[in-house]
Amino acid sequence: MTRVSHKARVWIALWTVYVVWGSTYLGIELAGETIPGVFGAGARFTIVGLIMFGIVVARLGRQALQVSRAELAAAALVGLLLPGANSILFVTEQKVPIGLTSLIIASVPLWVLLLRLSVGERPDRVASLGLLVGFAGIVVLVRPGGSSGPLGYLLLTVLAAVAWAVGSFLSPRIPVPRDALVATGYETLTGGLVLLAIGLVTTSSSDLDPSTWSARSIFGLVYLILVGSVVGYTAYAWLLANAPLGQVSTYAYVNPVVAIALGVVVLDEKLTLRVVLGALLILAAVAIVVRRESAVDLETGEVVGPDRDARELAAAGGPER
């Protein structure tokens, strides 16, 4: 009965991550309609960071927030990269369909693998082959014309994926706090405060007037804060500690499917042959890379990832988080 109960909890948490993180692309698109992008992203992550701190204190006490200067600096660096990548999506999703955006962001594990190759690491050969397939899919998608959006916005979306990949790559290699929720709290708060400051300086006062924001945008921002970040990441952190990495990592190729479906149903986006082809190439490549780069110790049940560290996967949840 205990095993059945645990299995049920794992699947509930998995589907929470599937649906919640897949739907955050829609939340970002709605929020960015009338709320200035950089300011909106900054407000989101500042609030999320404070909420994460509250959760940590409630669970572990204030002492859990005590980190070294090196850990704080590392968390700040990752925080600038991850929320910074998210702020780009607030802007680009006003021009690029969310289904297409989700597929470009799904390439984050491929960019992480490329970074590992660039520093002399030698991942699995099959995974390296998957890298080529995935980038072929990106080439198919990132082409101007039709309903795909301007090339500049498509390239900015790719930049967001690269920035998130750099943060994911660095996370297990620099001294960020070991506890996933503590690390997330510091990363989101520091990144959020920087984005908030930039947004306040670069945005006109009229655009910062909440009376000019639509109900759709306010709903989108609140959804991103409470559901997309708090609920989604809490479920994800629990999965990292309680489920095999190979099973947890399936979110990487389920989330885009959810985002594409929501784009078609809610925003009336067109599902073109090019999007389908790009989706098949990228999702197949991500499935190969993630599953080949993840492993489960069958004797102990320990979850292991690249370099036997789950922090790279923890950070690799794409910018929609």
N, C-alpha and C positions, 0 to 999 in steps of 0.2 A: 504494500500500500504506500509505503514511503517513497519507493522508486517511482511508482505511477504518479504520485502527487508532485514529485520533483520534475518529472518529465512534462507534466501539464504546465507547471510554472515556467519551465524553459520555453515551451511553445507560446504561451501567453506573452512572455517578454519578447520573444522573437517577432511575433506578429505586431506587437506594439512598436518595435523599432522599424519593421517593414512599412507599416502604414504611416506612422508619425513622421519618420524622416523622409519618406517618399512625398508626403503632403507639404513639407516645409518649402518646397520649391513654389508651390501655389501661394503659401503664406508670404514669401518674399515678394512675389509679383504683386500681390494685393497691397502689401505695406508700402512698396515703392511707388505706387500710383500717385500718391499725394504727399507722402512723407519724404523729405529729403534723404537720399540714400545713405550717405556717410553718417549723418546725424541719427537716422533710424537704426542703423547697425550698431552705432555706439551706444545708444540708449538701450537697445536690446541686450547687449553683452554686459554692460555695466550692471543692469538689474539682475541678469542671470548670475553674474559673479557674486553679487550680494546674497542671492537666494542660495547658491551653492555653499557659501560660507555658513549660512544659517543651518543648512542640512548637516554639514560637517560638525558644527558645534552641538547640535541636538543629538547627534549620534555618538560623537567621540569626545566632546568637550573642547574647550577653547585651546587647550594645549596642542591639539592636532593641527592648528593653524600656524604653529611656530615652525618656521623654516629658516634655513641659513641664507646668508646673502647670495651665495652662489645659486641656490635653488630658486630664490626670488628672481634673480637676474635671468636665469634660464627660462623660467615660466614667463617672464615678461617678453623675452625674445620670441618664444613660441606664440605667445598671445598676440604679438604684433602681426605675425604671419597668418594665423588662423582666422581671427575676426577680420583682419584686413582683407583676406580673400573673400570672406562673406560680404563685406561692404561692396565689393565689386559687383556681386550678383544683384544687389539692390538696384544698381544702375543698369546693368546689361539686360536683365530680364524684362525691362520695359521695351526692348527692341528684339530680343531673341526669345523664341518660344520656350516654355519651361521644359517641355519634353526634350528638346535639343540641348538645353542647358544641362539637364540631368545626365545626359549621355556623355557630354564633355567632362563633367565633374566626376563621372564614374571612372574616368581614366586615372584618377589619383594613384591607385596602386601601381599602375604602369609607370608613372613618373617616379614613384618611390624606387621601383626596381631599376630604372635607368640611373638614378642617383647612386644606388648601391654599386652598379657596374662602374660608374665613373670614379669611385674611390677604391677600386680594385677588388671589391667583393665578387665572388663567383656564385651567383644563384644557380638554381637548377636549369639545365639546358632547355627543357621543355618550357619552363617559365620564360626563358629568354626568347624562345620562338613565339610565345604568346604576346610578348612585347611588340614584335613586328606586326602581328595581326592587329593588335589594338591601335597602333599608330596609323595603320592603313585605314582603320575605321574613323579616326580623327580627321584624316585628310579628306575622306568622303564627306564628313559633316561640315567641316570648316571651309565652306566655299560660298561666296556671296551669290545672291540671286534667289528668286522665288520668295517663299515666306520664311526663309532662314534668318533674315536680319542682315544689317550691314556688316561687312567684313571686319571693321574695326571693333565692333561689339563682340563678334565671334572670337576674335583674337584676345580681347580682354577676358572673356570667359575662360579661354585656355590659360591665360595668365593666372586667373584665380585658382585653377586646378594645380598649376605649377607651384604657386605660393603655398597652397595647402600641403602639397607633397613635400616641399622643403621643410615645413614645420613638422610634418609627420616623420620625416627622415631624421631630423635633429632630435626629436623628443627623447628617444631611447639612448641617445649618444651624448647628451648633456645632462647635468644634475638637476632635472626637474623633480619636484616632490614625488615620492614613490606612490603615495595614495592617489588613485585616479581622480577622486572627487576634489581633493585638496588642490591637485595640479590644475584641474579644470577651473576651479574657482579663481585661482591666481591668474591663469591665462586669460580667462574671459574678462575679469575685472580690469587687468592692466590694458589689454587690447581695447576693451570697451571705452575706458577713460580717454585713451589717446584718440580713438575715432570720434568720441563725443566732442573733445576739444577742437579737432579739425573741422567737424561738422558745424560747430557754433561759429567758428571764425570764417568759414567759407560760404555760409548760407545766409541769405538775406533774412531779416527779421520777419518779413511778411510770410516767407515760406515756413518759418518756425512757429507761426501762430497756429495752435491746435484747432482753432475754429475753421481753418482752411482745409483741414484733413478730412477725408471722407470716412464714413462709418466702415466701409470695406477695408480701408487702410489701417484704421485703428484696430479693427478685429484681427487683421493679418498680423500686426505687431504683437498684440496680446497673445495670439495663438503661438507665434514663434517663441515668445518668452516662456509661457507656462507649459505648453504642450511640446513644441518642437525641441526646446533645450532642456527644460527641467525633467519632464516626464520621459522624453526620448533618451536623454543621456543617463538618467538614473536606471532605466531598464537595461541600457547597454552596459553600464558598469557592472550591474548585477550579473549579466550574462558572461562577461569576461571572467568573473570569479566562479561561475557555476556551470558553464557549458563548454564543450570542446570548441577550440578556436575555429576549426573548419566549419562547424555549424553556425557559429556567431558570424563568421565572415560572409555568409550568404546574403547579408543585407546589401553588400556592394553591388549585386546584380539583380536584386529584387526592387530596391528603392527606385531606380529609373523606370521600371515598368509601372509602378504606382504613379510616378510623376507624369509619365506619358499619358496614362489613362485619365488622370485628372485634367491634364491640358486639353485633351479631346472633349471630355464630357463637360467641364466647367467653362473653359475658355474658348471652346470651339476651334482648337488648333487642328491643323491638317496633318494627317499621318501619311507622309509622302513615301515613295519607294526609296528615296535617298536616306530618309530617317530610319526606315526599316533595315536597310542594308548596313548603315553605320551602327545601328543598335546591335545587329547580329554579330558584327565584327568585334565591337568594343566589349560587349557583355561576354562573348565567348572568350576573349582574351583575358578579361578580368577574372572570369571563373577559373581559367587555367592557372593564372599567376597566383591568385589568392589561395587556391587549394593546394598548389604545389609548394608554396612558400609557408603554408601552415601545417602543423603536425600535432598529433596528440600522443603523449606517452601512454601507451596502452597498459603498462604495469601500474603506474601511479595515478593515471587520469589527469596528470598535470597539463595545463594548457600552455602551449609554447608557440611562439611566433618567430619572425625573423630575429636572429641573434638570441633566441630563447627569451624574448622579452615582449610582453603583451602591450607595452606602451606605444610601439609603432602602430599597431592595429588600433589602439585606443584613440590615437591622434588622427588616424587615417579616415575616420568618419568624415565625409566630405563637407565642404563649406556651407552646405544648407543647414548644418547643425546649429 
